[in-house]
Amino acid sequence: MCAMEKSWQDRPNLNKNEQYKLAKDGLQILDDLPCFAKLTQKEMLASDVELLKWAGIYAQRPRDGHYLVRAKLPSGALTAEQAEALADISATFGRHTIQITDRHSIQIHWLELRVLDEVVRRLHAAGLTSTEACGDCPRNILGNPLMGVDPEERIDT
């Protein structure tokens, strides 16, 4: 196993997800991605499935062993090369579909546990990140589509 469930102090006032975050820093899950490629879904710890959100990875519902990876696009900016990389990831590992979220992010569904590390590496190679795209993290930076021309804006970002 990549990670072991750690015992945490008796904290009855915290739900299990908060207890997971006390036992392990959420961003440490990124270091565990290569190990998860060797596990089956049944071998995954509930705490690791929850902490994957810090890596921008959600277990899809129903929980049938598929995941989605969410890539952040600050202010919705995306280069042609990045779009091609996303399309390639979806074609290679997903089901040839990409979702655009209302927070200027991209989601690729139907990913298996064994490919998550490779998907994250390909995102990074394209200059994209999934880190902190989900869960209890600062989410993507949204931009005003009228920035620079909106007479009411306080500052042109």
Summary of the structure (lengths in Angstrom):
residues: 157
radius of gyration: 17.3
end to end distance: 45.7
largest distance: 56.5
contacts: 429
relative contact order: 0.18
helix: 39%
strand: 13%
